[in-house]
Amino acid sequence: MGESFFFKLSDFVKFIFLISLIYSLRLIKNNKIPDYMKGFYWYPTVAVIIGIFHFLERHLEVIPKEFYRITNIVSLLFHFSFLGLFILQFITSSILKRYYLLIFCIFLISLIAFIINDIVNHFVISFAI
């Protein structure tokens, strides 16, 4: 019957990650971008690496599903932490910064609890956080 909508959307997202990585790599030596954007290329880099693992696991079946699952969990934690700490740089109010850190820690603990309890396989819940 063909691939599901989820897999087609997943392939589209991987394509967007690749475009984002190419654009990010072009900005590495650009002195006009702000300092807080200098290391942002790591975000799409990790996404593309995970996308390659997903492709190898889904289409070629050359890597075990468990290896892909573990790399996906690491990627999820990396992306959540990276974006959370990136956003923290823009909060100037000390009160808001404390609330943000509290919420960030609660979400991080929840995400880790999902991973420990193997709820991370339900991607909708994990990525909603």
Buried (B, 14 or more C-beta within 10 A) or exposed (E): EEEEEEEEEBBEEBEEBBEBBEEBEEEEEEEEEEEEEEEBBEBBBBBBBBBBBBBBBBEEEEBEEEEBBEBBBEBBBBBBEBEBEBEEEEBEEEEEEEEBBEEBEEEBEBBBEBBEEEBBEEEEEBEEE
